[in-house]
């Protein structure tokens, strides 16, 4: 299923929250498609599940329901506009009425991510004294961060290396944001990175095409529900062009436009950091999820243009404008998605999960994993008299100092009647997995991937001492 995260805005710039499936129309490379899945997503905190003794969840009071992440890209920002962008960023952040779920990172000259105000860790962050937003202290915070990271760019850093480091940093951000349910936005303050390099590349003199990296990154962001809002700062009197003779790249602006278009962001965010930031924050608060099944022949290893329109007058639709229809081996997407959260220090929360371990039925070194999946987060597609979903899950074992032990990716296909669906929406989707549990395993993580919506969730459960194979104290 091709999945689209959609924002709808009226003529006054206000969010439209009451659209119906019948008001939307999708075309794929000019051909109309039938919408198979539609739902409205609220960016609120949602309900925190009530847990039984010994039960763990990836949804708690410490979860953040949405996120707007500002990436100040020092590595790709021109030296002449770096100070201008920093001053504008301070001004715009200080003027925010609320900074809830807004985060700021620097991309350093060496390609590292430096948190000025980072995403919360495993434990929830404490609120600032007096409840004042953190942005009230942004000037000293940013000044300190800039002093800590600014240094001369290494003279031997090739532009191709710079591009690869940029994509690696963006990938890290996408993985980190996967723990946030709902829509996520990145306001990327940058001059951009090129799509291709000519023969003037410094180390080999070869032509270099970064389109495969762009494709991979757009898919990662799409799977994580992240939209990009690029912002470029230009000094007065300077050419409004990042592809001049002093740059090694070709089509850096085109890269930013493609990132925005392929993730459902705004390619016309322009030079105004404040406007892009305010719009990105608004867009995370409410959105729609739309999915359709293209014909099998559509998977032709080509780029497909998408167009989503609304029949209601005065409504402007914002969604991704295309995707790469690459043919993949069966199960490849599920394995990639599950693999992306195996080694993270936090649980992904796009799909709500709760689980517990108890002694297994087969004696020593076995355990029973009882799990519940929040059906509200699953794409249950209405097909005739039934509601279908294609879930995939894997269980990972963790031992101190060694690589995680990942089990096989297992299908969990659902075929519900209307009554079954209603019950699942109320009670969750329950299932049981019996595990072989070597004594060195200290925790297990259940990872669930929805092939329909590309959403992912995980929950980590420590192995209790009472599980067989673990000596009782």
C-alpha positions in Angstrom: 0.0 0.0 0.0 1.2 3.5 -0.8 0.7 5.6 2.3 0.2 9.4 2.4 0.3 11.7 5.5 -2.0 14.6 4.6 -2.5 18.1 5.9 -5.6 20.1 4.9 -5.7 23.9 5.3 -8.5 26.3 4.5 -8.3 29.8 2.9 -7.6 31.4 6.3 -4.7 29.1 7.0 -6.7 27.1 9.6 -6.5 23.3 9.8 -9.5 21.4 8.4 -10.4 18.5 10.7 -13.6 17.1 9.2 -12.7 15.8 5.8 -14.2 12.5 4.6 -12.8 9.8 2.3 -15.2 10.8 -0.5 -13.8 14.3 -0.6 -10.3 13.2 -1.5 -9.0 11.9 -4.9 -5.6 10.4 -5.6 -3.9 10.0 -9.0 -0.7 8.0 -9.5 1.2 9.0 -12.6 -2.1 10.6 -13.8 -4.2 7.5 -13.2 -7.0 7.6 -10.6 -6.6 5.3 -7.6 -9.2 3.9 -5.2 -8.6 5.0 -1.6 -8.5 1.8 0.5 -7.6 3.4 3.9 -8.5 6.7 5.5 -8.4 8.1 9.0 -8.0 11.3 10.8 -5.0 11.6 13.2 -5.1 13.9 16.2 -1.7 15.1 17.5 -2.9 15.0 21.1 -1.3 12.9 23.8 -4.0 10.1 23.7 -4.8 7.7 26.4 -2.2 6.1 28.6 -3.0 2.4 29.0 -3.7 0.9 32.4 -1.1 -1.8 33.0 -1.4 -5.0 34.9 1.4 -6.1 37.3 4.5 -7.0 35.4 3.2 -5.4 32.2 5.2 -2.8 30.2 4.1 -0.3 27.5 5.7 2.0 25.0 3.0 4.6 25.8 3.4 6.5 29.1 3.3 10.0 30.5 6.8 10.5 29.3 5.8 10.0 25.6 5.7 13.0 23.4 2.6 12.9 21.0 4.2 14.9 18.2 7.5 16.7 17.4 8.9 19.6 15.5 12.6 19.3 15.3 14.8 22.2 14.1 18.0 21.2 12.4 20.5 24.1 12.1 22.9 22.7 9.5 26.3 24.3 10.1 28.0 21.8 7.9 26.1 22.9 4.7 25.3 26.5 5.7 27.5 29.2 4.1 29.9 30.9 6.4 28.4 34.3 5.4 24.9 33.4 6.3 25.6 31.3 9.4 25.5 34.3 11.8 22.4 35.7 10.1 20.6 32.4 10.4 21.6 32.1 14.1 20.3 35.5 14.9 17.0 34.9 13.1 16.6 31.6 14.8 17.0 33.2 18.3 14.5 35.9 17.4 11.9 33.5 16.1 12.2 31.0 19.0 12.0 33.7 21.6 8.7 34.9 20.2 7.0 31.5 20.3 4.1 31.4 22.6 4.7 27.8 23.5 7.6 25.5 22.8 5.9 22.2 23.7 7.4 19.4 21.6 9.8 21.7 19.8 13.5 20.5 19.7 16.7 22.0 18.4 19.8 20.3 17.1 23.0 21.5 15.3 24.6 19.5 12.5 28.3 20.2 13.2 31.1 20.8 10.7 32.2 17.2 11.3 28.7 15.8 10.6 27.7 15.1 14.2 24.3 15.9 15.7 24.6 18.2 18.7 21.4 18.7 20.9 20.8 22.2 22.0 17.4 21.1 23.3 17.2 17.4 22.5 14.4 14.9 22.4 13.7 13.5 25.8 15.4 10.3 26.8 13.9 7.2 28.3 12.7 9.1 31.3 10.4 12.2 30.9 12.1 15.6 31.1 11.3 17.8 34.0 9.6 21.1 33.2 11.5 24.3 33.5 11.1 26.3 36.7 8.0 28.4 36.6 6.7 26.6 33.5 8.5 29.0 31.2 9.3 27.5 27.7 12.9 26.6 27.1 13.0 29.0 24.2 13.1 32.0 26.6 16.7 31.0 27.2 17.6 30.2 23.6 20.2 32.9 23.2 22.6 31.7 25.9 21.8 28.1 25.0 22.6 28.6 21.3 25.7 30.8 22.0 27.1 28.1 24.3 26.4 25.3 21.7 27.9 27.3 18.9 31.1 27.9 20.9 31.3 24.2 21.7 31.0 23.0 18.1 32.3 25.7 15.7 35.7 25.0 14.3 37.3 25.2 10.8 36.0 22.6 8.5 38.7 20.0 7.7 40.4 21.0 4.5 40.3 17.4 3.2 36.5 17.0 3.5 35.4 16.1 0.1 31.9 17.3 -0.9 30.8 13.7 -1.5 31.8 12.9 2.1 29.9 16.0 3.3 26.8 14.8 1.5 27.1 11.3 2.9 27.5 12.6 6.5 24.4 14.8 6.0 22.3 11.8 4.9 23.6 9.7 7.9 22.6 12.5 10.3 19.2 12.8 8.7 18.8 9.0 9.0 19.7 9.2 12.8 17.0 11.9 13.2 14.4 9.8 11.4 15.1 6.8 13.6 14.9 8.9 16.7 11.6 10.4 15.7 10.1 6.9 15.0 9.3 6.8 18.8 6.9 9.7 18.3 3.3 8.7 17.2 1.6 10.9 14.6 3.2 13.4 12.2 6.7 14.8 12.8 8.2 17.8 11.1 11.9 18.9 10.6 12.6 22.5 9.9 16.0 22.2 8.1 18.0 25.4 8.1 20.5 24.8 5.4 22.0 25.6 2.0 21.2 22.0 1.0 23.3 19.2 -0.5 23.6 18.3 -4.2 21.8 15.6 -6.0 24.8 15.0 -8.3 28.4 16.0 -8.7 30.2 16.7 -12.0 33.8 15.6 -12.8 35.2 18.3 -10.6 34.8 16.1 -7.5 38.1 16.5 -5.7 39.2 12.9 -5.0 38.4 10.9 -8.1 37.2 13.3 -10.8 34.2 11.0 -11.4 30.5 11.8 -11.9 28.6 11.1 -8.7 24.9 10.6 -8.5 23.3 10.8 -5.0 19.8 9.9 -6.2 20.0 6.4 -4.6 20.8 8.1 -1.2 17.9 10.5 -1.7 15.5 7.7 -2.5 16.6 5.7 0.5 16.3 8.7 2.8 12.9 9.7 1.5 11.7 6.2 2.2 13.1 6.3 5.7 11.4 9.6 6.4 8.2 8.4 4.8 8.2 5.3 7.0 8.8 7.4 10.1 6.0 9.9 9.2 8.5 12.8 9.0 7.9 15.9 6.8 10.8 18.3 5.9 10.4 22.1 5.8 13.7 23.4 4.3 14.7 27.0 5.0 17.5 28.9 3.2 19.0 32.1 4.5 20.4 34.5 1.8 22.3 37.7 2.6 21.1 40.9 1.0 23.0 41.6 -2.1 24.2 38.0 -2.6 23.0 35.8 -5.4 20.0 33.7 -4.4 21.7 30.6 -5.5 23.6 27.9 -3.7 25.0 26.3 -6.9 27.4 29.0 -7.9 31.0 28.6 -8.8 32.1 28.4 -5.1 30.1 25.3 -4.5 31.0 21.8 -5.7 27.4 20.6 -5.9 24.9 20.7 -8.6 21.1 21.2 -7.9 21.3 21.7 -4.1 18.0 23.7 -4.3 16.5 20.8 -6.2 17.5 18.4 -3.4 15.6 20.5 -0.9 12.6 20.7 -3.1 12.6 17.0 -3.6 13.0 16.3 0.1 10.0 18.5 0.9 7.9 17.1 -1.9 8.7 13.5 -1.2 8.0 13.8 2.5 4.9 15.9 2.4 6.6 19.1 3.7 6.6 22.5 2.1 9.1 23.1 -0.7 8.2 26.8 -0.7 9.2 27.4 3.0 11.6 30.0 1.6 13.9 32.2 3.8 11.6 32.9 6.7 12.6 30.6 9.6 9.8 31.8 11.8 7.1 31.2 9.2 8.3 27.7 8.4 8.6 26.9 12.1 5.1 28.1 13.0 3.6 26.2 10.0 5.5 23.0 10.8 4.2 23.2 14.4 0.6 23.7 13.2 0.9 20.9 10.7 1.8 18.3 13.4 -1.3 18.9 15.4 -3.8 17.3 13.1 -3.5 15.3 9.9 -5.0 12.5 7.8 -3.7 9.1 6.7 -4.6 8.0 3.2 -3.6 4.7 1.6 -4.2 2.9 -1.7 -3.1 -0.2 -3.4 -1.5 0.5 -6.8 -1.6 -2.3 -9.5 1.2 -4.7 -9.4 2.6 -3.4 -12.7 3.1 0.0 -11.1 6.2 -1.3 -9.2 8.4 -0.6 -12.2 11.6 0.8 -10.6 10.6 4.3 -11.7 9.6 7.6 -10.0 5.8 8.1 -9.8 4.2 11.5 -9.5 1.3 11.7 -7.0 -1.5 14.2 -6.9 -4.0 14.4 -4.1 -7.0 16.8 -4.5 -10.0 17.7 -2.5 -13.5 18.4 -3.8 -14.3 20.8 -1.0 -13.8 24.4 -2.1 -11.2 26.5 -0.4 -9.3 23.5 1.0 -5.6 23.2 0.1 -4.0 19.7 0.4 -0.4 19.1 1.5 1.0 15.6 0.9 4.0 14.0 -0.7 4.1 14.5 -4.5 5.8 11.3 -5.5 7.5 8.1 -4.6 10.0 5.6 -6.0 8.2 2.4 -7.1 11.1 0.1 -6.6 10.6 -3.6 -6.8 11.8 -5.3 -3.6 12.2 -8.9 -2.5 9.3 -10.2 -0.5 9.6 -9.1 3.1 12.5 -6.7 2.5 10.6 -3.6 3.7 9.5 -5.3 6.9 13.0 -6.5 7.7 14.5 -3.1 7.0 11.9 -1.4 9.2 12.3 -3.8 12.1 16.1 -3.7 11.8 16.1 0.1 12.1 14.8 -0.1 15.8 16.7 -3.2 17.0 19.6 -1.3 18.4 17.9 2.0 19.6 18.0 2.9 23.2 14.3 3.7 23.2 11.1 2.1 22.1 9.2 3.2 18.9 5.7 4.3 19.7 3.9 4.8 16.4 2.0 1.6 17.2 0.9 1.3 20.8 2.1 -1.9 22.5 2.0 -3.5 25.9 3.5 -6.8 26.9 4.7 -9.0 29.8 6.8 -12.0 30.3 5.9 -15.0 32.4 7.2 -18.6 32.9 6.7 -20.7 29.8 4.8 -24.0 29.6 7.8 -26.1 28.5 10.1 -25.9 31.6 13.4 -24.3 32.0 14.7 -21.5 29.7 11.3 -20.7 28.1 9.0 -17.8 28.6 5.5 -16.7 27.5 5.2 -13.3 26.0 1.6 -11.9 26.2 1.2 -8.8 24.0 -1.5 -6.4 23.0 -1.4 -4.1 20.0 -3.4 -0.9 19.9 -5.8 -1.5 16.9 -6.3 2.3 16.7 -2.8 2.5 15.3 -3.2 -0.3 12.7 -4.4 0.2 9.1 -7.4 -2.1 9.0 -8.5 -1.9 5.4 -12.1 -2.4 4.6 -12.4 -5.1 1.9 -16.0 -6.2 1.3 -17.4 -7.5 4.5 -14.0 -7.7 6.3 -11.3 -5.6 7.7 -7.7 -6.8 6.8 -4.3 -5.8 8.1 -0.8 -7.2 7.4 1.4 -7.0 10.5 4.9 -8.3 10.9 6.7 -8.8 14.2 10.0 -10.0 15.6 11.3 -10.6 19.1 14.8 -9.4 20.0 16.9 -10.7 23.0 19.4 -8.4 24.7 22.5 -9.4 26.7 25.1 -7.0 28.2 28.1 -6.5 26.0 26.9 -8.6 23.0 25.0 -8.0 19.8 21.2 -8.3 20.0 19.7 -11.6 19.0 16.9 -11.0 16.5 14.4 -13.7 15.9 12.7 -14.2 12.5 10.2 -11.8 11.1 6.8 -13.5 11.6 3.5 -12.6 9.8 0.5 -11.6 11.9 -2.2 -11.2 9.3 -5.7 -10.0 10.4 -9.0 -10.8 8.8 -11.8 -9.3 10.9 -15.5 -9.1 10.6 -17.0 -5.8 11.6 -17.7 -7.2 15.1 -14.2 -8.5 15.4 -12.8 -5.1 14.4 -15.0 -3.2 16.9 -13.8 -5.6 19.7 -10.2 -5.1 18.6 -10.6 -1.3 18.7 -11.9 -1.6 22.3 -9.6 -4.2 23.7 -6.6 -4.3 21.4 -5.1 -7.1 19.3 -3.9 -9.8 21.6 -1.4 -12.6 20.8 0.9 -14.9 22.6 4.4 -16.0 21.7 6.4 -18.8 23.5 10.1 -18.0 23.6 13.3 -19.9 24.1 15.1 -17.8 26.6 18.8 -18.4 27.1 20.0 -17.6 30.6 22.2 -14.7 29.4 19.2 -12.8 28.0 18.3 -9.9 30.3 15.5 -8.2 28.3 13.4 -8.8 25.2 11.9 -6.3 22.8 8.8 -7.0 20.7 8.8 -5.0 17.4 5.6 -4.8 15.3 5.5 -3.3 11.8 2.3 -2.5 9.9 2.9 -3.1 6.2 -0.2 -1.1 5.4 0.7 2.2 7.1 4.5 1.7 7.5 4.0 2.4 11.2 6.2 0.7 13.7 6.1 0.1 17.4 8.3 -1.7 20.0 8.2 -2.5 23.7 11.1 -3.7 25.8 10.4 -6.0 28.7 13.1 -7.0 31.3 13.3 -10.7 32.0 12.0 -11.3 35.5 14.1 -13.4 37.9 11.2 -15.9 38.2 11.4 -17.0 34.6 12.7 -20.6 34.4 16.3 -20.7 33.6 16.9 -17.7 35.9 17.9 -18.7 39.4 15.7 -17.3 42.1 17.4 -15.1 44.7 
